[in-house]
Amino acid sequence: MLNPRLAYGAKVESGSDVTPQAYFSEPALSPDRKEIAFVSGGDIWTVSAMGGVASLLVSHPATESRPMYSPDGKQLAFVSTRTGNGDIYVLTLATGDLRRVTFDDALDQLDGWSRDGQWIYFSSTSRDIGGLNDLYRVNLAGGTPMQVSADRYTNEYFGAPAPDGSSVAFTARGIASGQWWRKGHSHIDESEIWLLRNLESGNATYERITQPGGAKEMWPMWSLDGRSLFYVSDRADGNRVGTQNIWTTNPGKATYRRLSNFTEGRVLWPSISYDGREIVFEHDFHIWKLDTESGKAAEVQLTRRGAAAGPAVEHLRLTDQISELQLSPDGKKIAFVIRGEVFAASASEGGDAARVSSTPAEESQVTWSPDSRHLAYVSDRDGTPHIFYYDFSNSSETQLTSDAADDSTPIFSPDGKSLAFLRGTRELRVLDLKAKKERVVASGTFERAPLISDRPFVWSPDSKWIAYVPLGERQFKNVYITSVDNGSSKPATFLANVFSNSLSWSPDGTFLLFDTGQRTETFQLARVDLIPRTPRYREDQFRDLFKEETPRSLTSVTRSTEAPRESVAPSATPSASPSTSPEDKKPTTKPVQVVFDDIRKRLSLLPVGVDVNYQAISPDGKSLVMIANVANQSNLYLYPLDELAREPAVAKQLTATAGFKSSAQFSPDNKEIFYLENGRIGVVSLDGRTRSLSVTAEMDVDFSREKMEVFHQAWSYLRDFFYDSNYHSANWQEVKTTYEPLVAGARTSDELRRLLQLMVGELNASHLGASAPASVTQATTGRLGLRFDRREYENNGRLRVTEVIALSPASLAGTVKTGDYIVAVDGRAIDQHTNLDDQLNYKIGRRVTLTVASNADGAGKREVVVRPVNGPTERALLYRQWVERNREYVARISNGRLGYVHMFDMGSGSLNQLYIDLDAENQARDGVVVDIRNNSGGFVNVYAIDVLARRGYLTMTLRGLRGAPARTVLGQRSLDRPTILVTNQHSLSDAEDFTEGYRTLRLGQVVGEPTAGWIIYTWNQSLIDGTILRLPRMRITANDGTDMELHPRPVDVEVTRPIGETLTDRDSQLDTAVRVLLKQLGSPQTTGN
């Protein structure tokens, strides 16, 4: 493999010699096999099935995808984001008429047409738990979509109705519905083709069609006679291990045959002709066509002709999206970064900002010089992050560093003579700005920007020392102090904590402050006194009033009457080298002393009483501003540092808003604090009065240039930070060469991100992806908490209630029951052509009146007032109902002996819910079933494991009462009961850490399915256009040395739950878990505590 460092400087920009390459995807073949519709540049095109020049069919600023011809060839269905996250539209080809047929605010993924053209099938995550899909269909003429297959907490997608309409084939299990772009697979990607038979009757049955496990098998397609199914599989087959190909099988005969012969690349988004003779698909960014009889495949050669509505040069006036903010030392200016460019404006007036940088690259990590006339910042314009220097006096920019390695985090020394920065992740360097010489002052392992938000080091006030926080043994973070003159570095703290976000040196040079803590614990504020602290007494303040002042000399008086020097206005003469005007008169700074002897004993924790994320000291040293979390909200707090203050030191809340806050810093007069909140600048006084500082940054964004910077950032971040330096055997340099021309040819941001997904998919790893920034599109569709009888609605146009979700709006109304009919919404009658989602759009939190009848003829009509909730809330309620039913199920089948808990994920909220669910009733059982099926990971596995692993060693007894475990009495969470663990294919990431801990500590047996094999600790990184790139950076290894990525955690008793089992009110995995644990416990008479 090529050394990835050789790629430095190979950055692509507009005007480079890379020839743009068009990307063709998601093809569909017309029923007569004469035409292919496909997607390119976010638009839909058509071309002769023989190839040639393609014409533009559907163009819109939004993204169009997944075109599919109706069986008669007269209409084309497709998905468009023009009305939200993705709805299905139908285009009449002869007239150009366009109709919207779905109205939900979740993505509706088009799957296919019924052979009679009456029904459109799609999959959606809108009403199942945990982001999993159900299958739906909607009438072409309109109406409310109905669930076709809705096995709870199970992924069902890519539905294909059989030619006779009696059954539907679909893909089940795994996450290939969303991670289709991955090249290769882990256990969680493995999927199967299933068949739902007897679709139109009341006794539907499920049958697995393809082989169980071992492959990613999806996109079923029917032959004309319904006897054969075609699908895509990456099942190992000779030298085609892990390569996707077209396969075929005969349902019911268990015969499987590979048709195509690809040995590399991906086969994606296939579509079959009406007669089943040809399949078109996406392969290596082009359209291919396969003959189903011979198995021969060939590329369809085509070119595009047409002007798409893609972005060109866009003029922006931005007032938010600010990512960094720095107030100048004189308090008169602000510098900020927005969309990768540096701007500056007045700190008092705001208004139109002056643009400092102007490149397609990203500039970041901006900082002011002490004289408030210069800026330093980082730019990767030449392919490697380097430090640049901007002089406002002559609007000139100078490059300060040019090493082959990355440079980051520039910070000026207080005297303005030097600039400290990080080189790579191993060196802290200081650059002499006048001599232009740099030297190493400390070595270690540093977490560097942009993957950290705050600076990991700080200068002493006299510019002689630098305190810094490296990553130490066992990843502990402690403060070190190095001498700038001789590079002698020594530790100042010795804590066993792994988190620290900010470090401050007191203005008088006598102490350091830094936040420190462990995840899920309250972060504390630590103080390190650099010299033994001398007590201060309030009585001395009175005595000081009698001290004689030193008389001023005549010279001093004379000088005070002279005209001031004209040093405020910047010089018009360009400076010969970067300088911060050291000749300007400045107050003398007292030398800083650091006494390392016994410094360990001089650490104290300030009683601030809040969860500290960030802190900064005021210029006068009397106050401290903190950004802290209280009740899951980030706000600013003021804490006094004055030892002689008469009031006790208590944190005072300054802001009370829900937005994310950062970059808090004092004005030089100590009276105000500037900060960022949700990308806007805020200012708060010390008495809590807030105001906004509005700034406007104007820029022209050229998509053709910006997309290349986004690509460069994504590729470079993974080059530098992907946890495996061998890139899972992918040649990362070749990947760059492959995708550069495709990105150069991308016409929209969505197409760019699709290509980035395919690029990261080359790594065949978990925790990867490239997603759009947080959308401005809000949830709009109100949810009632009801499910309906599909056949009753499709046959008779009546919404008959089959389920009322506990605690949902309909449930809280108290009068809506299973078997009732919803006959009207806000007075508008329901029929076969009424789309309930459309009726409930923009009704979240509003009063909605339902007309409810007890039977089909409308008898006993009554009005029920409800307040609809959004989709996530309804799904959360559905989840809790699922948990409670499982708890009741386990209690029933174990005759009351066993309890049950489930963890949704490994986040702090789920940990708290675990504490709630391990209630007195569960504690009183003989044992507990611990369920982490579908657990989507997080970071609290160690805390959850502790609850199960702790064993009693003392009993405490009050007079007249039974004894209780000492852990419980003293307030520590401990179950101290036999348990059994249930896992499945969707138990991923930190859930796998939990499983490994459970097995290693021998806490009990594991039942169900092996876990996902999907575990790397990851970070999210924003790119210049707001794209969120996932960066898997930390390897997870079991005690035996096994890399847990791609290696699922095994089970002791394997049980695979068949699709459709929830419809039978059975759970074979819970049945087995209960049986195994009861066998372990023995009879009730022999069970002890």
N, C-alpha and C positions, 0 to 999 in steps of 0.2 A: 504494500500500500504506500502511496505517496505520503510524504511528510506533510501534514496539513498546514504547517507554517509556510510552505512554498506558495500557498494560495494568497498570501498577503500581497496587496497591491493589484490583485487581479479583479478589482471591482468594476462592475459594468455601469456605465452612465450613458445618457442620451448622446448619440453621435459616435458610439463605439462601433467596432466592426462586427458585432454579433448580429446576425440576420434574424429578425423576428420570425417565429414559427407559430402558425395558427394551431389552436387546440380544438379538436372536434370530439364531442362527447354525446352520450345518451341518445343513440340513434333509434329510430322506429321505422319499420318497413310498412308501406301502404298495403292494403289487402290484395291488390293486384300485383304486388311485387315490382312495380315500376318506379316507385319514388321512395326516397328516404328523407325523413325529417330528422334533424339533429340540432344540437345546441352548440353554439360557438359565440364567445363574447357576451354571454348572458342573453342572447337572442336565439330565436328559432329560425332555421334555414331549411330549405328543401333542395334536393338534387336528384337527378336521375339515378336509379339503382345501379346503373352501369358506371356512374361517376360523371365527372365533367364540372361545369360551372354551377355553383350553388347560388340560389336566389334567397333574399331575405324575406321571410314570411311574417314574423312577429317581432317587433322591436319596441322596447320601452326602457326608460331609465332604470326600472326595477329589473330583477333577474327572472328570466323564464327558464324552465327546466322540464325534463322528462315528458317530451311530447309523445302522444299515443293516438294513432288513428282509430276511429270508430270502425266496427266490422264492415259497414257499408262504404267506408272511405270518404264519407261526405263531411265528417267533422273531425276535429283534432282537439283532444283534451291535453292540458298541460298545467304545470304548477307555476304560479307567479307570486312574487313578494310585493306586488304593487299595493296590496291592501294589508300588509302585515308580515307575519312570519312565513307565509306560504299557503295560498289557497288554490283550489282547483278551478280552472276556467275551461270553457268549451267554445271553440271557434268553428263557425259554419264556413267551410272553405269557399262555397259558391258566392256567399253574400258578404263575408267579412264580419257578420254579427258575432259579438262576444258576450258570453254569459258566465257569471260567477255561480258556482254550484255549492261551494262550502264557505262557511262564514266563521268558523272557529278561530280563536287567536293563536292556536298552536299550529305547528307545521303539519299539513296534510300531504302525505307522500303518495302520489298517484301510482297505482299498481297495475290496473288493467280494466278492460271492458268485459261485460258479459257478452256472449255470442249473439244475443238478440239485440244488443245495443241499448238495452233498457237501463242497465245498472253500471255505475262507475265504482270500482273497488279502490280503496286506499287504506293506508295504515297511518296511525296517529298516536302520539303519546298523551293526548289531551285528557284521558280519563282512567289511565292505569297508574299504578304506584311506581315511583322511582324512575321515571323517564322511560318506561317500557311501552312498547307499542301494542295496540289491539288492531284487529281488522274491522273495517267498516265498508259499507256501500251506501250510495245515495242514488236516487232516481235521476235519470237525465233530465226529466221534466221539472225537477226541484223537489224539495221536501227536506225533512230532518234526517241526517245520516244515522244509520243504525249499526250497532255492533254486530258483526258476523261471528267473530270469535274473540272472546274476552276472558281467557284464562288468567285469573288474577295474579299479578306480580310475575308475569311471564311475557317474554318478548315474542310477538307474533307479527310478521311483516312480509312484504313482497308477495301479496296474495295473487293467485291466478285462478279464476273460475274455470271449471271444466266446460268443455263444449256443450254438454247436455244440461248444464246449470245445476246439477244435483249435488255437486261437491266443489270444494275449493282447495287447491294446493297452496301451501304457504311455507315460508321459512320460519323456524322456531329456534329459540335458545340463542345465547351469545349476543354480542353487541355489534355484529357486522352491519346492522341497519344504519348505524351512525359511523362506524369505523370501517366502511367498505374500502377505503383508500389504503389500508395497511397491506403491505407486501409480506406475505407470510401470516402466521397467526400464533396466538397462545391459546390456552384452554378456553378462555372467556370468548374468544372469537369463533370457536367451533360452533357450527350450526347444522341443522338438519332440515330436510323437506318432510313436511307432514301433510296429511290429507284429512279434511273435515268432510265426512260423508253425510248424506241425508240432510242436506242444507235446509230444505224446505219443510222438513217434518219436525216433530217435537222430540225425536230420539236420535239426534245427531251423534255421531261417533268419530273418534280420532284414530288415525293410523299413521305410524311412521313409515315413510317411503324409502328414504336413503339409509345407508349404514349408520350405526350409532357412533358418534364421536370421531375424533381423529382428523377432521377436516372442516373446512369452511365451505358449506354447500348452500347455495341460495339462488334466488331468481328462477323459480320453476316456470316452465313454459309447456303448453300442451300441444300435442299433435292434433291434426284435424279430427281424427276418429276418437280421440280421448284415450287411446290405448298406451301411448308413450308420453313420458315426461322428459323434457330436457332441462338441464340446470347447469350452473357453474360450480366447479369444485376444485379445490387445491389438494385433493387427496394424493398421497404418495403413489406413484406409478412408474416403476423403473427409474429412469434418470430424470423424471419430472417431479422430484420431491419438492413439494411446496409451490408448484407452478399451477396457476389457474388454467383450466380448460373447460370446454363444453362437454358434458356427459349426458347420457340418456339411461333411462330405466323404464321398466314396465311395472306399474303399480300392482302389487300383489304377487309378483314373480321373483322378487329379490335378485334380479340380474342387473348389473351395472357395467356400462361400457363407455369408455372415453372416445369422443368423436374427433376433437381437434388435437393438434400435435405440438403445442407450444412448449418450449423448454425454458422460457424466461418471459418476463413481463406479466402484466395483469389483464384479465378478461373481465370487463365491467359493463354493467347496465345493458344486458342483452334484451332483444325484442324479437319475437318470432312472427313470421308472416301468417296470414289467416289460414292458408292451406298447410302450414307446418313444414314447408319445403326449404325455407331459408331462415337463417338467424343473422341479424346484424348486431354488432356489439362494438364496444370501445376497447381498443388494444394499443397500448403505447402511444396514446394521444391521437390516434387516427381511427377511422371507421373501417371495420372489417365486415365481411359477409361470409357465412358458412353454409354449405350445402349439407342438409341433414342426412341425405342418402349416402353421399360419398365421403363426408367428413372433410372435404377440401375447403380451405379458407383462403381468402385473398383480400388484400386491402382495396378499398374503394377509393380510387384516386380522384380527388376533387379540389377545387379552389373556390373561394368566395367572391361574389360580386354584389356590392350593396353598401350603403352608408349606414352603419349602425349608430345608435344613440349613445355611444360610450362617452366617458368624460374626456375632456381635452384639458385646456388651461382654465382653471377655475379661480376667480378672484374672491378671496375670503376676507371678511372683516370679523375677526374673532374677539369675543369678549370673555370667553371662558376657555376651558381646556388647558389652562396654565399648569404645567407640571413642576416647575421650580420657581422659587422666589428668593431674591436676596436684596435686602435693604442696605444701601451704602452706609459706610461708617459715619458720614456727616448727616445722615437722615434725610437728605434732600432728594435722593433718586432711588429708584428701584430697578433692578434687572430681573428679567424673568424669561423662562423658556416656554414656548408654545409651538406645538407641532414641529419640534426639532430645530427651531430657530431662536436666537437670542434677541431680545428687545430690551429697551430701557425707556423709562418714563419718569415724570415728576412724582415724588412720593406724597406730595400734598394735593396735587390736582388730578393726577392720573391722566385721562384723556388719550389722545393719539400717541402711540408709542413710536420711538425711533428704532428702526431696524438695525441691528448690529451685525448679524451674520446673514448670508444669503447664498446658501449652497443646497444642492439636493440631498446632501448628507445630513446626519443628525448632529446638532450641537447640544451639549448638556453640561451639567456640573459647573454652572457659572458661579464666579466668586469675585468680590470687589477687592481692589487694593486699598490699603489704609488711607490713602489720600483721596479716595472716592473719585479718581479720574481715569482709572483703568479697570479692565476686566480680564480675567483669565477664564478659559472654558475648554472643554474637550470637543474635538471634532474627529470623525473618522472619514473625512473626505478623501483621503488617499488610501483607504482600505484598512488602515490601522488607527485606532484611537490615539491621537496626539494632542498636546496642549498648545493653545493659541492665546495670544495676548492682544487686547484691543486698547488703543489709546484714543480717548475722546477728543483730545486737543487737536488732533489732525486726522481723525477718522481712519486711522491706519491699523492694520492687523499684521502681527508678526507670529510666525510659527516658532515655538520655544523648544519643542522636542521632536525628534525624528527617528527614534530607535526602531528596530524591527519589532520590538515587543510593545504591548499595550501600555499606554500611560493614562492615568485617571486620577480623579480627586485632587485637583490643585487647590492649595490654600496658601495665601500670602502670610508671611511673617508679620507680626505687629509693627516692626520697624520698616516694613516695606522693601527690605533689601533682598529677601529670598522668597522662594516659592517651594513649598513641600508638595510632594505628589507620590503616588504609588506607581511602580513599574511592574507590570504583570501582577502576580499575586504573592511575590516573594520579597520585594524590596520597597522600603520607604526611602525616598531620595529627597535631597534639597538642592535646588538650583539657585546659584548666585546670579541675580538678574543683571548685575553690571558686568561681571566677568564672563557670564554665560557658561559657567562651569557647574557641573552637578556631581554629587557624591552620595554614596549610600550612607545613611545614618542609622538604619535598623533593618534587620532581616527577620523574616518569619513567614507565617501564612496569613494572608490578609483576604478578607471578603471585600471585594471592590465593587464600585459602581459599574454598571447600572443595576446589579442584582441586590444592592442594598440601597436604602433610601437616604441614609444619613452618613456623615463623614466619620471615618473610624479613627481619626487622630485630631489633636488640637495643639496649637502653639502655647507656650508659656508667655505671659505678658512682656517679658524682657527679650523674647526671641532667642533664648539660649537653650530651651528644652522643647521636646515634643513628647506628649503623652499619646499613647496609641493602644488599640485593643486588637491584638492578633487572635487567631484561632489556635488554641493550645492543645495539649494532650487531652484526649477524650472529648475534644471539641469544647473544652471550657474556655470562657472568655474572661480575661483579666486585663487590668491596666498595666502597661509597661511605660517606663520613662527613659528616654534616650537623650544624651547630650548632643546637641547639634555640632559642637566643636570637635569632639573626639569619637562620637558614635558609640559611646559606652552605654549599654542598655541594661536596665534592671527592673524586676517586677515590683509593682506597687500594691497589688492586691492578689489574693490567693483563694478566691471563691470557687466553689464547684458548681457554677451556673453556666449554661450554654447560650444565654441570650443577653445581648446588650445593644442598645440602639443609638445612644448618644452619650457624648463625653464633653464636659465643660471644665475650663480652668478659671478659677476665681480671678476677678480683676486685680486683687491685691497679691496674687501669686501664691497664696498660702494653702489652698486646698483644691481638690478635684471633686467633681460630682459626676456620677454616671448611673444610668438605670441598669438593673440586673435582675435576672429571674429565670425561672423555668416555665416551660409551656404549661398552660392550664393553671398556673399559680399566679398570684398577684405580683406584678413586677414592682420591685422596691427601688428606692433611691439611696445610693450609697455615697458617703462622703469619706474622702481620704485626706487627712491632714498631712501636709508635706513636711512640716516641722512640728515639734511638740506645741500643742495649743496653749497659749498664755491666757488665763482667765481674764475676762473684762468685767468691770463693776460699774453699775449704774451711778454709784456715788462719785466716780471719777468724772462724770460729766459736769457736776457742779464745781468740782475743784479746778477743772480746766478753764472755767470762766475767769479765774484769777491769775492765769499765766500771762506774763508779759509778752506782747508781740514784738518781733524783731523790727526796729525802725527801718523804713525803706530809705535807701540812699537817694541822694539828689539826682544821681544818674537815672535811677528807676523812675523818679517822678517826671524827670524831663522826657524820658522815652514814652511815658504814658500820654504825653500831650502831642507826640508827633503823629503825622498822618500815617495811617496803616499802610503796610506794604500791599501792593497790588498783586497778591498771589492767589486770589480766588479764581480769577478768570483764567481759563486754560491758555497756555502759550500757543501762539500761532506757528511757532517754529517746530518742525518735526524733531522729536528727540532722536539722538543717535542710537540709543539702545533703550530697551524697556527700563523705565525708571519710575520711582514713586516720589520724586523730588525730595531726597533726604535732606537737602539744604534748608527746607522749610523748618521753622522753629517748632519744636514739639516739647511737651513737658517731659522731664526726666523720669524714666521708669526705674523703679527700685529693683535691684537684682533679686531674682528668685532663688531661694535656697531649697534644696531637697535633701532631707536627712533620711537615708534609707535604713539606718539602724532602727529596729523595732517599728518599721512602718506598718507591718502587719497588724500591730496592736492599735493603730490609729485609724482604723476603719470603723465607721458607725453607720447605722441605717436611720435615715430621717423618717419620723412618723408622719408621713404625708397623707396616709389613709386612702389613697387611690391607686389604681393600676396604671403605672407610669409607662408611657410609650416613648416619650421624648421630653427633653428638658433643656433650658437655656437660662443663663444667669444674666441679670440686668447689668448694664455698664457700671453702676455704682455699687454693685455687689450686695444690695440689700434685699433683692427679690429674686424669685425664681418662677419662670413660667413652665408649666408642664402641659403636655397633651396626654390626657389620661382617659381610660375607659371606665365608665360607670354605667351600669344597666345597659351594657352593649352599645353605648353611645360615646363617641369621641368628642371631647370638649377641652377647652383651655381652663387651667386652674392656676391661681397665683399662690405662692407659698413664701412667707417672709424668712429671710436669712439673717436679719439683724438680731444679734444676740441681746441687745439692750432694749429691744422693743418691750413695751409694757403689756401688750396683749399676748396671750399664748399663741404659739405657731400653729395655725390651722389653715388647711388648703381652702382657698376661696374660689368658687366657680365663677368664671368670667363669661362663658358662652353657654348657651342652652339650645343648641340646634343639632339636627340629626346627621348633618353632612360630615364626610370624612375630612379631617383637618391635618395639616402638615406645615412645615417651614415656619414655625413660630419664632419670632425674634423681636427684641426690644428696640425701640427708637433710642437714639443716643441720649435724649434727655430723660430717659427712664419713665416716661409718662404714658406711652402707648406700646401696643404689641401688634405687629403685622403678622399675618398668617394666610394660608390658603385653605379654602373650603370648597370642595367639589370643583376645583379648577378656577375659582374666582378669588380675588384678594379681599380680605377682610381686615379691619383695624378695630381693636378694642382698647379702651382706656382701662386703667387699673381699678376704676370703680365700676367696671362692667358695661359701660356704654359702647355699643358697637356701631360701626358704619362700614359701608362698602367703598372700596376704592376702584372705580370703574376705569378700565384701560381698554383700548382698542388696538389690536395688532392687525395690520393689513399685509396680505401676501398673495402672490399668485402661485397656485399649486399646479404644477405640470404633472399630470398622472404618468406620462411617459417616462419622466425622470424619477418621480417618487417611487413608482413600483419597483424600479431597480434597486433603490436604496432599501426598501422593505425586504426584497429578496436577499440582498447582501447582508442585512442585519440578521435575518432568520438563519441563513446558512452559516454565518460566522459565529453566532451564539451557540449553535449546535456543535460546530467545529471546536469551540473553546470549552464548552461546558457539559456536553453529553457525557454521561457517567462512564461510558466505556470508550477508552482511547482507540480501540480497534473498530468502533462504530458498528458493532454486531456484524462484522465482516463486510460491511458495505464500503465501497471505495468512494469516500465523501468528495474527493476532488472530481471524480467522474460524474457523480450526482450533480455537482455544480455545473459541469459542462453540459449535461443533458437538459437541465431545467432553465438555464440562462436564456436561451432563445425562446422558450415557451413563455417565460415571464415577460420577455420583451414584446411578445405578441399578444399578451393579455389585454383585454379591452375594458374590463371592469374590475372593481375591487373584489367582488365575489369570485370572479374567475381567477384572480391573483391568489386569493386564499385557497381556492380549490387546488390550484397547482402547488401551493405550499404544503397542503395536506398530503398530496401525492408524494411530494419530496420527502417530508418527514416519515412517510410510510415506508420509504426505502430502508429505514433503520430496523424495521420489524421489532419495535419495542413498545412498551406501554407508556402511558402518561405523556403522549405526544398529541399535538394538534395545533391548528392555527384557526382562530375564530374571530369573528367580527367584534368590534368594541361594543360595549353595552348599548343596546338599541334604544332609540328615543321612542320606539313603538311600545306602548304600555299594554298590559293585559286589558282587554275590552269586553270579553264575553263573560256574562254573569253565569254562575253555576247554582243550581238548586239542590244538588245532592240527590238526584233521582236517576234511576235507570229504567228503561222501558222495554216492553215486549216487541221485538222486531217484527214478527209475523203479523201481530195484530195491527201494527202501524202500516206496514207495507201492503197488507191486504185490505184494510178497512179505514186507514187514515186516522186511527185513534191512538192516543198516547196512553197506554195502560201501564201503570207503575208496577215494576217487578222488584224494586229495591229502594229503600229510603236509607241513605247513609246516616249513621248516628251523629247527632249534633250538627247536622247540616241545616241550611235554612228551612228546608221542608220539614225536617225532623223537629226543629225548634218550634215550628208553627203548631205542632201537636195534633193536627187533624188530617194530615195526609198519610194514607196507609197503603201498603201493598195491595194491589187490586183496584185502586182508585184510577180514575181517568182525568187527565188534564185536558180540559176542553177549550180553554181560552187563556190568553195572557194579556193583561191590561185591556180586556174587552175584545181582543182580536181572536176570532175563532181559529182552532187548529184543524187542519185537514191534511191530505196527503201531499200537498204542495207547500205546506208551511214549514219553514226552516226555523226550528226553535232557537238555534244559536243566533240567527239574525234577529229574532224577537228580543233576545236578551243581551245583545250588544249594547255597550255603554250603560248597562243597568247595574254594575257592581256597586254595592252599598246603597242602592236606591230602593224606594218602595215599589214593589211589584205585586200586582193582584192576580192571583191564579184563580180561575174558575174550575172547581173540582167536582166531579160527579162520582157516585158510588158504583155505577154500572154503565154499560155501554150505551144504553138508551138515554143517558143524561139525567136519570132520576136522582133526586136529592142533591141538586146542584147547590154549591156553597162557595163563598168567596174566602180565599185564604191569602193573607198578606204575608209576604216574605221579603227578605233583604238578601239578594244574591251575593255570593262571595266570588273571588277570583279562582282560576284554575288551581294554582298551587295550594290554596287553602282547602279546596274540596279534596284534592289528592291526599293532603295531610290527614284529613278526617277519615278518608277511606283507609289509609294506612293504620290509624289507631283502631278502627273497627276491625281490621284484619288481625291485629295483635290481640285484641280482646277476645275475638272468636277463637283464636288459637289457644289462648289461655284457658278458656272454657273447655275446649276440645281435649287438651292434655289432662285437665282435672277430671273430666268425665271418663276418658278411657283408662286412666290410672286409678279409678275409684277414689279420687281425692288425695292420693298420696304424693303427687308430683305438682310442682309449680312450673311456671313458664315465663321467660322473658325474651324479648327480641331487641336487638340493637339495629337501628336503621342505618347508621354509619358510625364512624369513629371520631365524630366531632364532639365538642364540649357539651352541646345541647343533648346529644344522645347519651353521653355519660351521666348527665344530670337525670335524664329520663330513666336510665338504668337504676339509679339510686331510688327513684320514685317507685319503679315497678318491682324492685326487690323489697316489697312492703311486708307488713306483718303477716299477711296471709301466705305469701310465698316463703317467708322465713319459717313459718310453722309447718311447711311440708317436709316430707322425708327426703326429698331431693328436688332438684330444679333442672328443667330442660333449658339450655342456653342456646338460642337460635340466632345465628348471624348470616342466614341466607340472604342474598341480595344486598349485603352490607357493602356500601360504596367507599369505605375507607375513611381515612382522616389521620389522626395522630394520637389518640388517647388509649391505644391498646394496653399500654403498660399499667394505666390506672384501673382499667376494667379487669385486667388479669389479677391485679392485687386483691380486688374484692373477692375473687374466687379462690385465690391461693392462700390467703391468710388463715392461719389455724389458731385456735384458742390455746392459751397456756395459763390463764387465770380465770377465776370466777369471783364475782362480787355479789354479796348478798346483804340486803337490808333486813332488819329484824322483822320477822313475821311474813316475809315474802320469799319466793323461789329465787335461787341464784340466777345471775345473768352473766354472759361472757364479758370479760373485762374490756375487750375491744369495743363492744357495743356501748357499754356504760360510759366509756371514756370518749366516745364520739367518733370512732373509726369504723369505716364501712367494712363489713366482713360478713360473708354468707355462712361459711363454715358448714356447708351441707354437701353431700355428694351431688355431682352435676354430670351432664352429658352435653356435648356440643354438636350442633347441627350446622353443616355448611353446604354450599352448592357452588356451581360453576360461576355464579355472579358474586361470590364472596371475594372481594378484591382488595388489593393494596394493604392498608393497615389491618383489614380483617384477616388477611393472611398472616401478618405479624402476630395477631391475636391467636390464630390457630396454631402457629408454630410454638408460641409460648405455652399454650394450653397443653400441647403434646409434650414439649420438652420438660415441663414441670410436672408431668404425669397427673394432671388434674382430673382426667377422666377419658372416656372413649369419644371418638369423633365419628359421627354418622352422617350419611348423605353422599355428596359428590365431592371430588377433589376441588380445591379452590381454583381461582382464575389463572394463576401463574402470571400475575400482572402487578408487579411491585417494584417500583423505583420511587424514591422521594423526589418530588418535582417542585419547580418554581414557575411562576407566571411572569412573563416579561412583555411589556408593551413595546410595540414597534412604532416607527415614526408616524404612521397613519392611524394608530390606535389598535391595530391588529394585536390580539393576544396570542403570544407564542408560548407553548409549554416547554419547559426545559428540565428533563429528568437528569438530576445531577448526582444523586447519592445512591450508591449500591447498597442493597440489603442482603446480608449473608447469614445463613443459619449457623448454629454452633458447630456443625460438622463441616463447615466451609462451603456448603452449597449456595450458589447464587440463586436467590429465590425468584428472580425474573425468569420467566419461561419455565419455571419448575413449580407446578401446583403443589400445595400441601396435601398429602394423602389423607385418607380416612381409614378408620378401622373396620367399619361396616359400610359398604357402598350400596346406596339406594338411589336410583334415578327416578325422579317423579315423572310419570307420563303426562304429556300435554293433555289438557282438558280435565285433569283430576279434580280441580277445585269445583267443577260443575257437579261432581258426585258427592260433595261434602266429605271427602276423605283426604287424608294427607299421609301417604305411605312413609314419608321420611320421619314425620312425627310419630307415626305408629311404631316404627322400628326403634326410634330413640326411647320411647316409653318402655317398650318391651325389654330392651337391653338394660336400661337403668333399673327397672324393677327386678330383673334377674340378679343384678348386682346387689340390690338392697336386701333381697330375701323377703321372707314373710314379715308382716307388720309386727309380729310378736318379738322378733329378734332385732328390730331396727332401733338403733340408738341415736342420740343427738350427735 
